Amino acid sequence: SSSSSSRKKVLCFVSKGLHEDDREKEKEVRMKDRGTDDAGADESTPWLCPACFQRVRLPERLARHMYKCCPELVTCNSVQMDRANVICKKLPANFTENGMKTTQHEEEQGAGTSAVQVQVEEKEEESSFDAKRHEATWQELRARPKAAGALSEKERRAAEEALDFAVERERRIRKAAAFVAFYSPRIADVADEKKEPKRLFETSLMDDVSEEIELKLLADPVTLPLHEREKLVQEHLKLASSDRVHKLLKKRIKSEPLVADSEGVEVIYEDDVCLCVNKPPLLRTAPRHRFEGKSLVNRIVGYIQKQKGAAAGAKPYVLHRLDMDTSGVVLMSKQKELAAVVSLQFRERRVKKYYLAICCGNPPDTFVVDDALERDMDHEIAMKVSKPSEPSDASKPSKTLFVTIARNQELNANAGEGLKLNWQLSELHPFSDPSGLKAGKSGTCLVCAMPLTGRTHQIRVHLAHAGYPIIGDPLYGMLCGELMERQ
């Protein structure tokens, strides 16, 4: 039966995924061995960069790496650490890089408020003597000749203490960055375009900022694009590398659990490893941010938690996506092993997908659109067909097969005498002479699209470029509220 056949395929996918997982574990072991068991190495403990987690064999190599990767961790006087220390001194002891860890009593007290006043606690400040001592150690390690031989016991102990000191500094930087990027009221000001964002620091206050600044914590993080958070962290902490800020915040975001929405889902098929659902229109496949919710993924998280309990740690793996306005079948995985294998099949176009679209025009029974697509740099999200006369590195090959299923060439007559169709052009319509389309003279059709590549907005752009725009598509199609309110 088709059911048993599908289960055999799923078991095959899982088996392949487990083999891939074993290879990943072997790779991790090899990396660990390379970091600690090299011939001639005098270290019995790994030397790991606190910022990027790169592992090296010798402490002098780590010193040279950290002066490039995270110089604020190995230098005595740095604006980055000054600012991070100021913020950490004002934050409560139960605030971590993953947010506030509150008791039930504190949650009840803070219920219904958008921000909570920080209770300042006295904390042990960083010793300038220790900072200078450890900086001297890093400088000696960086200047150490490659053929200097093994470290003495005293030198090794000094290097380990300097690394522990750098790890603590990195913890404070991550804590300060978490506040600035996720829990500072400045975030709410940036998210609300009507407000003028306030500066957390003023240059004139930096000499004595610890006595001047007062911090407030948002009760919940505000949804904001990652690049906006990166700008805030760079503005306030002045970290040396924008790539460092990006990786730091990405790690923080991944640690946040997905929001569970209570709305149900229409399940088409489900077993122990996969879940197939019908995505309704006007719903995102995945959330814009892990804090936000309001997507199909968040509904599935809530659905799984209802079945297995909130402690089950529901985390569906997205195998493919549909546009927000598009309805249809979406396949999710419950297991990481299966997700890796099936996602690869989607990327390699070994999964066949079929889409139905209602369009303007009278296309042939079958037709193919084989035109490369690229980003429209004049628009935030739009795509466009690449011009053959102007080749670009940004253009990507794109191909879609179409089959016409039904036609209605007497649209105006079938609409009835009491119904007037008001046609409007979309924002980015590509038609040089849209008079026939606007008048509805070309009729409508139902087509089946089979994309052979997976570019953003591929079907929508290809149909518009071929002269058969989708009805209701606000970007590339034709708009007619009397017929369809959405694509």
Secondary structure, 3 states (H helix, E strand, C coil): CHHHHHHHHHHHHHHHHHHHHHHHHHHHHHHHHHHHCCCCCCCCCCEECCCCCCEECCHHHHHHHHHHHCHHHCCCCCHHHHHHHHHHHHCCCCEECCEECCCHHHHHHHCCCCEEECCCCCCCCCCHHHHHHHHHHHHHHHCCCCCCCCCCHHHHHHHHHHHHHHHHHHHHHHHHHHHHHHHCHHHHHHHCCCCCCCCCCCHHHHHHHHHHCCCEEECCCCCCCHHHHHHHHHHHHCCCCHHHHHHHHHHHHHCCCCCCCCCCCEEEEECCCEEEEEECCCCECCCCCCCCCCEHHHHHHHHHHHHHCHHHCCCCEECCCCCCCCCEEEEEECCHHHHHHHHHHHHCCCCCCCEEEEEECCCCCEEEECCCEEECCCCCCCEEECCCCCCCCCCECCCEEEEEEEEECCHHHHHCCCCCCCCEECCCCCCCCCHHHHHCCCCEEEEEEEECCCCCCHHHHHHHHHCCCEECCCCCCEEECCCECCC
